[in-house]
């Protein structure tokens, strides 16, 4: 039998535990010798190396759509803290170093969030929508991923069917962050905007190096384990010549395994128990 955490036995101490975690979380960053990106600029750098968009509302959650509208509200607050951020050579981007200030003017509304493996409503829910988009942007740059945590459970299908699997990044203040480090001699800048029906992201750079990236899936499969269905997928990155669009190289970034929490389409091949 799995041992319960103290906060599961005594849930009333959870707010204190969260405050404690956040205190140590940011104290650790203060002393970790990283130079965190803080400067913002209203004028963007000259070269856009990648842009993407993500549908704001997901009708497949099984929850009242008001929580999707609340998510959009929360995303607007969070996006303001990141839009225009400059990442100079040697600097590190931290999701929470920026988004921790999102509630300075207005408070978050209740949105959807996975807690202890269950989809629930919490203030600020939906922040993973932004961290997912940022991670997808970063995968199309030479920035080094310093910290990234995948979702252990995929609760509902992605609203964009063309989006590769296994390219998400979950965040939880005090516990899980998304960080990238600029180990190049280039300067990058992030643009985040909301224009219904989409969340938009672009990443700029100060020099055109003549190449771009494409992120793809390889070896996607489904299997059963302990009565649950899991997906395993490899995430690969191709380097392309910007002019010819010819593939120069391809490398495996990582392999993700996560539980599927919804019904797969009829005819999906699922391997037996491993």
ZIMOMO-V466720 format. One record per residue. PHI is phi in radians with two decimals (none if undefined). OMEGA is omega in whole degrees, 0 to 359 (NA if undefined). NEAR is the number of other ideal C-beta (glycine too) atoms within 10 Angstrom. Layout:
# ZIMOMO-V466720
PHI_OMEGA_NEAR ; PHI_OMEGA_NEAR
This chain:
# ZIMOMO-V466720
none_182_3 ; -1.21_182_4 ; -1.27_180_6 ; -1.39_175_9 ; -1.31_181_11 ; -1.03_181_10 ; -1.25_175_15 ; -1.37_178_10 ; -1.36_180_9 ; -2.16_185_11 ; -1.07_182_10 ; -1.19_179_7 ; -1.59_183_12 ; -1.04_178_13 ; -1.02_178_10 ; -1.14_179_10 ; -1.11_179_15 ; -1.13_178_15 ; -1.07_179_10 ; -1.09_181_12 ; -1.08_180_14 ; -1.12_179_15 ; -1.04_180_11 ; -1.23_180_10 ; -1.04_182_17 ; -1.38_176_15 ; -1.12_178_10 ; -1.08_179_9 ; -1.15_181_17 ; -1.10_185_9 ; -1.82_186_7 ; -1.50_175_10 ; 1.26_173_7 ; -1.40_173_17 ; -1.73_186_12 ; -1.49_180_15 ; -1.14_181_24 ; -2.30_185_12 ; -1.32_176_11 ; -2.12_178_15 ; -2.39_180_11 ; -1.39_177_6 ; -1.67_186_7 ; -1.52_179_16 ; -1.08_192_18 ; -1.24_187_10 ; -2.04_174_14 ; -1.54_183_13 ; -1.66_175_22 ; -2.85_175_19 ; -2.44_183_13 ; -2.63_176_17 ; -2.54_181_15 ; -2.48_180_20 ; -1.09_185_15 ; -1.23_187_19 ; -1.77_177_14 ; -2.03_183_21 ; -1.46_187_10 ; -1.81_184_11 ; -1.42_185_16 ; 1.50_179_10 ; -1.84_175_15 ; -0.95_183_10 ; -1.16_178_11 ; -1.08_179_12 ; -1.27_173_19 ; -1.26_176_18 ; -1.15_177_14 ; -1.10_178_21 ; -1.05_179_28 ; -1.06_177_18 ; -1.04_180_14 ; -1.11_180_26 ; -1.12_178_22 ; -1.08_179_15 ; -1.12_182_20 ; -1.19_182_24 ; -1.08_180_21 ; -1.08_182_18 ; -1.38_184_20 ; -1.92_183_20 ; -0.98_180_18 ; 1.58_183_16 ; -1.12_180_20 ; -1.84_177_20 ; -2.00_183_25 ; -1.48_177_14 ; -0.93_180_12 ; 1.53_181_13 ; -1.55_178_19 ; -2.06_173_22 ; -1.61_174_26 ; -2.18_179_22 ; -0.98_186_25 ; -1.35_174_22 ; -1.06_179_19 ; -1.66_190_21 ; -1.29_177_24 ; -1.02_182_16 ; -1.71_187_13 ; -1.12_184_22 ; -1.66_181_15 ; -1.08_184_10 ; -1.78_181_8 ; -2.37_181_11 ; -1.54_176_11 ; -1.12_171_19 ; -1.80_180_19 ; -1.24_176_17 ; -2.35_184_25 ; -1.46_181_22 ; -2.72_176_20 ; -1.55_179_19 ; -2.22_182_11 ; 0.93_177_8 ; 1.41_180_10 ; -2.11_178_10 ; -1.45_183_17 ; -2.32_177_12 ; -1.83_179_16 ; -2.49_175_14 ; -1.04_180_13 ; 1.51_180_20 ; -1.00_181_22 ; 1.92_181_24 ; -1.11_179_25 ; -1.14_176_22 ; -1.06_179_23 ; -1.30_180_26 ; -1.13_176_23 ; -1.07_181_22 ; -1.13_179_22 ; -1.11_180_23 ; -1.08_178_22 ; -1.09_175_19 ; -1.07_184_22 ; -1.09_179_24 ; -1.11_180_21 ; -1.75_178_17 ; -2.39_174_19 ; -1.47_177_16 ; -1.10_182_21 ; -1.60_178_13 ; -1.28_182_15 ; -1.64_178_15 ; -2.68_177_15 ; -2.71_181_21 ; -2.17_178_16 ; -1.37_171_16 ; -1.22_178_17 ; -1.39_182_12 ; -2.35_174_15 ; -1.76_190_20 ; -1.37_183_18 ; -2.66_183_16 ; -1.08_176_14 ; -1.18_178_17 ; -1.16_179_14 ; -1.81_184_13 ; -1.19_181_6 ; -1.46_182_5 ; -1.28_177_15 ; -1.07_177_19 ; -1.51_175_16 ; 1.31_180_21 ; -2.05_180_21 ; -1.67_178_22 ; -2.62_179_25 ; -1.48_179_20 ; -2.33_177_21 ; -2.66_186_18 ; -1.04_182_17 ; 1.68_183_16 ; -2.19_189_13 ; -2.15_182_17 ; -2.19_169_22 ; -2.05_182_24 ; -2.30_170_21 ; -2.32_179_25 ; -2.03_179_19 ; -1.60_178_22 ; -1.63_181_13 ; -1.81_174_17 ; -1.72_181_9 ; -1.77_174_20 ; -1.91_182_16 ; -2.01_178_26 ; -2.54_184_24 ; -1.85_171_23 ; -2.12_177_19 ; -2.20_179_23 ; -2.52_178_13 ; -2.14_177_16 ; -2.53_186_9 ; -0.83_14_9 ; -1.69_189_12 ; -2.20_165_16 ; -1.72_184_23 ; -1.95_176_15 ; -2.43_174_24 ; -2.40_176_17 ; -2.23_185_24 ; -1.95_179_19 ; -2.49_184_20 ; -1.48_180_14 ; -2.39_177_13 ; -1.59_183_11 ; -1.60_175_12 ; 1.46_177_8 ; -2.47_178_14 ; -2.49_184_16 ; -2.13_170_14 ; -2.33_182_16 ; -1.89_185_16 ; -2.36_174_12 ; -1.69_171_15 ; -2.34_170_12 ; 0.94_179_10 ; -1.41_180_12 ; -2.67_177_12 ; -2.15_178_15 ; -2.60_178_16 ; -1.75_175_13 ; -2.62_181_13 ; 0.93_177_8 ; 1.41_180_6 ; -1.91_180_11 ; -1.80_180_17 ; -2.16_173_20 ; -1.98_173_19 ; -2.14_183_17 ; -2.60_176_19 ; -1.67_179_17 ; -1.92_183_19 ; -2.09_179_17 ; -2.16_176_15 ; -1.81_173_14 ; -1.74_183_15 ; -2.07_171_16 ; -1.24_186_12 ; -1.07_183_12 ; -1.43_185_9 ; -1.52_185_8 ; 1.08_176_9 ; -1.41_180_9 ; -1.28_179_11 ; -1.55_180_10 ; -2.77_176_9 ; -2.46_180_13 ; -2.43_176_8 ; -1.42_178_11 ; -1.48_180_14 ; -2.99_174_13 ; -2.12_181_13 ; -1.88_173_18 ; -2.29_181_13 ; -2.61_180_17 ; -1.37_176_16 ; -1.72_184_18 ; -1.84_179_16 ; -2.47_182_12 ; -1.34_178_9 ; -1.36_179_13 ; -1.00_179_6 ; -1.05_180_5 ; 1.67_178_5 ; -1.12_180_11 ; -1.37_180_8 ; -2.14_179_13 ; -1.22_181_13 ; -1.24_184_7 ; -0.85_176_8 ; -1.69_NA_9
